[in-house]
Amino acid sequence: MVDITNTDDIMCTTTTRVVSLSPDSPQHHQREIMADCHAMPIAMPISTDTTSEAPMMTSTTMPVANTSSSITGKRSDIWKKYHINTTVLGKGHFASVRACIDRTTGQRYAVKSISKTDSSAKPGTISREIKLLQEMKHESIIQLVDVFEDAEYVHIVTNLCHGGELFDKILEKTADDNGVPCFEEHEAAKIILQILNAVSYMHDHSIVHRDIKPENILFDSKDADSPIKIIDMGLARKHKDIEHLTTIVGTPYYIAPEVLKKKYDKSCDLWSVGVIAYILLSGYPPFNGKNTDQTHKFVVQGRYSFPNRDWKYNSDESIDFVRRLLTYDPEKRMTVEEALDHPWIVRYANQDTVMKDTEGKSSTDNVVPVKGLSKPRSLLLCGSRRKKNAQKKIRKSMFGIAA
């Protein structure tokens, strides 16, 4: 998927390419030296004081340019504390994400290295992302561990999630040849509940994320019941209730119509959650054009539906939940508190819909009845009665899956 940004905004995007260093460059030599995993130097702490001077250069520090170009206020060498894996876990326009290992403890983390040489990587953007991450202390939001800055990069170290993206989970289910797969309602509700809790925390701290999407939701582990983490505060910003935001940022499938109209507030995050809920329950997005412009047109029109062939086995509560989040007028859209109190979320918040008996078989005696279903939702083969040819075309457009 393509992220869209307005270059006039302080915040644009937060991921990019890896710049290869010449074997003869001082930086390359430094990386070879610091690749010794047995070294246990002390990392220099970051300072938020932008007037701080960079440390004196030694034989084990990266070359330092003039301190006025420093984003964090102090230069420090990440290679002294961490060994960074060469495998890129993810990349975008001006940053890359890799795994790293604390040389002292052996603990594994993730590090996002943001190139300062890219003209689109604005210092204010990077600084704001760091400050917001420093403020976030919630179990469903990725936690900041360390920040380093050298002559070319700002390195943001966070917890490492091992379970992959929610986007990948959707791909796995969508690739099933038995039809258009979807998440069981209790599975979808559990994921949405965690997203809502994180959004509630951010909104309570006057922060709007502006780019909530499956790619920015990671599973902490590969366990079936793994908790999720919201990542990437690159488009997030502080927001007061009395003001409206005007910059168009976000991702086409998940962007709220008021964002495209350049007058919006934190309720745009709830629209994005509604789109994710729709996808989890159906296997495809509610607004899906042939290209970005057409998708935006559909979003601005605000027209979507719940085709009977795809939704007739979903509960009335789930459809009502999605509809109230995808309400066109943001003032009439559910707030995060209302979403958390919605009957569909409350129903599945602390229970499973299927209990296993001692022989490992599903027991229908313990299945929670769901309003509007002719049989328990857990006994339905997801997508088994759907027209998969038409839906594969939609999946190919959105997810890049070959039909």
Steps between C-alpha positions, in 0.01 A plus 500: 500500500609854436513753778391851407638809662497873461852637492383820669430309819773457757421130509517292184610136520742302709659223300759481219802348330833385637798697372799279422832632620817481299746240637757779519282741696564567872144396576547162336821444693321597819221250439751221451666588830171518688376170356687325783209370709725439800577868547298657782545880485263745667269686263479877527153615615290723279419853608187692409695823539559609142779733612717218631827453327598175336756287687866526411591265220711199590620199309175319584248770415344588170623818326302799620385779274414841640271473802243740361373222272436268794137394539524348846750752637779247555695258282550144620606170347239225494762241407664537841190362673327293232597256229266563205388215277555561129161355405245773432164419658323790332580813305337801341599835360765613747535239777564131550415265787734224614548284807776588744655335806607669822867409534477488880174313560452315171144635483359540150330822389392673180679807368362744246780691330379826347719661237568867569633554148161440338333835432158363596622397847432827679673554836171609657337177387767283658515704819124486545488124449764452769321726747168324445659158546660619822155592627328174403485246786228255404503123459352519149738767372861430405744616769801721441826355635782722370579780256832561328616748241810501282602705200258329259224333702272524797453151648181431696519179706173338608370165616520226238173327408535144374148425376491702178249755376124480517524564126684166463230322700239641265704382203521148641126478540427669169727257314288201603356329192184391686350844446551846641621438853426730787564513871258338740307771680667430835842520330417828329344649813806413710730677252271802469469524879876531537518759221224702666675488837816638337303768316325595823837543669633715216188716489512544878851636448376733224675298228343406167679217315369571147630177346335207674512208257585125505863568402540710815360233729743227606450180698735473795556128440394221268260359760138475395395731782789743462436860605543773241711814490429818305818634343625795294423837649641668191172664403372550854483839661363684800146620448276723709125443490438864412702487179467334163784339308531585131786295352412197288697205637424132527448192284230491228292204622489619860490878468187676627296719261545810716879461470470524122287811555779650713295557812517227758578402859586188698181323389680416176672220696161343574415492129825310439409249772161453330669422169724242670198340669322479164802329342544253786137391476468488122845455347496815288485880549181708493657757265706347223571690180719404205753759611560751779289772338201271455534366853504856633192578292314206656610605849384860449166371373479285811301229329555140606285194557478167677429255214269229626710222347796610713334627817192284552682281751638792700312622805282807501722647771814471288337675207364773726847546650661547158221727378528730803875537449462561127250776563573780254438788740785492756277667759256208477772234480565295813769631730758254623319476834171421327674242282645328807150486653336367184314167555711322237827587677356436846369158388842373402724708726567235763383172355549255216208393284615140487601286797695181440392181672748254651534317168596817316172519308281807476214494742189678374358498854744774593468709187380853574189564288536788258196703401405474137670164427319182399783296654797578727752720321789275607353204308490683170777446246605856440447590137364159404185645342652800332569575138876485510576600140363853539659534842841383380499791260445735793773329701744528212438873484542561869751242611691416182396133503490319168153381409 
